[in-house]
Amino acid sequence: MNANAPLPDHRRLGRELGLFDTDPLIGAGLPYWLPDGAVVRHTLEEYIREAERRAGYRHVYSPALGKRELYEISGHWDHYSDDMYPPMKLGAEEVVLRPSLCPHHALIYRSRSHGYRELPLRIAELGGMHRAELSGVLGGLTRVRAIQLNDAHIFCTLDQAVDEARAALELIARAYADLGIEAVRHRLSLPGEGGKYVADPELWRRATELLREVLDASGVEYEEAEGEAAFYGPKIDVQIADPAGRESTLSTVQIDFHQPARFDLHYIGADGARHRPVMVHRSIIGSVERAVAHLIEAHAGAFPAWLAPVQLVVLPVAEEQVEQAAAVVRAAVELGLRAELAGPEQGSLGARIRAARLVPYQAVTGAREAAAGQAAVRLRDGRRPGELPVPELLRRIAARVAARGTALWE
């Protein structure tokens, strides 16, 4: 990278690349997604759902509103209300925009009886939530007021909790590899002085011991940080850094004894008696907004091929090759690829190549290639694999996209 070039900034790149924007009439901290940004978001969300399905999660939907009483039971109202929107009066009831998905998932678990053979029960959701962030801390996609959260809760026995939390860390590591991002460190976040934390020393001791066991078993180096815990328990935070070196939390894993007790959750054990489950909170990518912001900056807008808004651009050299180039685009779309035609009406071949510099694959079709049913392949990184038959080219691109990761060519 040019030492004098500005550092990648997702706010600038997001607008330049047509990914997202804001409008004062919608409000600060409430970005909207443009078509290319929506493609990135949708692809990321589907990737997460697929990864979760393969890991044994069941997906649910729950409303972004809840009665105030729900958050009084969960403890959010006592410990987190400064970050919540004021209640809305609906007749005799008060409802609030939820700041968390956890209480809803606890109620989903509680809605059915469970035996020990059903555990661990893994519930996941990509759901909306809202936080009353002050205008001074809002910025792009990293601090917003309406959040789409990748969240999951595992209800399990005490003996299963460490293995489930460790498996969650492995799931996070695989996702980071596919997305081409890196964790700068793992942090065991503990309570600090003067914070609004649940007053239950035994709860904190047990959860902290288990999380240390998870981290030690995972073999990752970690640091302990006071004052960074959730109000109801300690957590493992997976830290990322932006191009300027500023850290933030993207992914989390928590072992929670508090919520199961507050909602009186139970399962029937092998002895026929009622037992309290442990609740493991787990987020692979945290909020979709923050994840996309980090991806934009980490890749400077040049997303991995499977995540790119446009994966293949077909460039006919002259008007005579437009019809054949359009056929290549149609064949690519039939294979599930995101392909576009950039014809001569958009400028010279060189200008079109430069305009498509962030597209992973470029297929140039001149008179010779058209006559042979081929295309000259150019990769975003400057490599030129040469001329390939169109079916082989599309097959190779589709295989590389399906494999995910950051590689462009095998």
Summary of the structure (lengths in Angstrom):
residues: 410
radius of gyration: 24.5
end to end distance: 24.8
largest distance: 78.2
contacts: 1322
relative contact order: 0.12
helix: 39%
strand: 26%
